[in-house]
Amino acid sequence: MVLNNLNYPLDFKFKISTLASDFNITDKNGNYVAYVRQKMFKLKEDVIVFNDESKSKELFRIRANQWIDFNASYSLNDIVDNKNYGRLARKGMRSLWKSSYDILDANDQPKFKVQEDNAWVRFWDSFVGELPIIGMFTGYFLNPSYTVTGIDGKAYFKLKKMPSFFGRRFQLDRLIDIDDEEESLVILSLLMMTLLERARG
């Protein structure tokens, strides 16, 4: 299946009542798009995308290709149609300074890049986050954003971390219309990236 006819912006809202990294995805009208759950206590990251919070139907599965490290990549699989969309690949040591990811299709061909817009946000978040009391509030004023660009150099999506005390909310906006299958590839990649990047900002 593909994720299509979506009403942007999409809101990613993490639940704080569970130990697992769970979040809801809703559209601009508040309608459910998906429910994302990261399995706990796994040496390799394992994420399931359900139809909604009832978890009655699995739609997609995202799995790390190796143990967690700087060069891990994540396969993006459609459970309904038994199809591989491609993978999200983290850009090694460069992610220590400025987050950067490649999105590859099912043939392992580069399709998109995801880059953090301002590396200084990461720097100040790390610095201020260590300060007593003040560090608790970095989620209100140090919030990274990420841009998805195609191999044509055009910006297609923008993902922003929204101000919140627990770093609970992200918002995704589409800047240019895109093919449904490529849209699904990008959104699944950003779901995984959000889980990886959530701890910051």
C-alpha positions, 0 to 999 in steps of 0.5 A: 500500500502507499500513503497518499491523499494526505492532508499536510502538515502532519503532526507526530506526537509522542506518548509520554505514558509508555516506556516504548517510543510510541507516537501518533501521526495525524493530519491537519484535520486531526484524522489518524494517519498511523501509529508508530511503535518502536520495539523495546529491548532490541539490539537492532532497532525494530519499528512497526507502523500500525493503522491507528492506536488500536494496533489492529493492523500492521502496515509497515515494518522498519528494521535496522540492518545491523547493531546500532552504530553510526553507519546503521541503515534501516529497511522500509517494508510494506507488510500489506503488499509484501514490498520493500520500499528502500532504506534510510542510511545514516551518514556516519561520523558527519552525524556527530556535527550535523545530522545527514541521511540518505534515502535509497529506493528498492534498487539501492539508488539514491533518491533523496537526502535529509539534512539538518538545517542548522548545526548550531542548534545541535551544538547549543542544545548539547551545551545548554542541556547540561546546565542545571534547571535551564537545561530542562527547557531546551525543548522550548527554544532549541528545536532542529529542523530538517529538509528533504531534497531530491537528487534534482536539488529541489526541497520536497519536505520540511520536518520541524521539532515543535516547542514542547517540554518533553520533546513530544511533537514534530511537524512534517510539511510537504513543499512540492507534490511528489509521486505516491510511492516516493512520498511513502518512501520519504515518510517512512524514512522520516518516521525512523529518523524522528525516533533517532533524532528525538532525544535532541533539541 
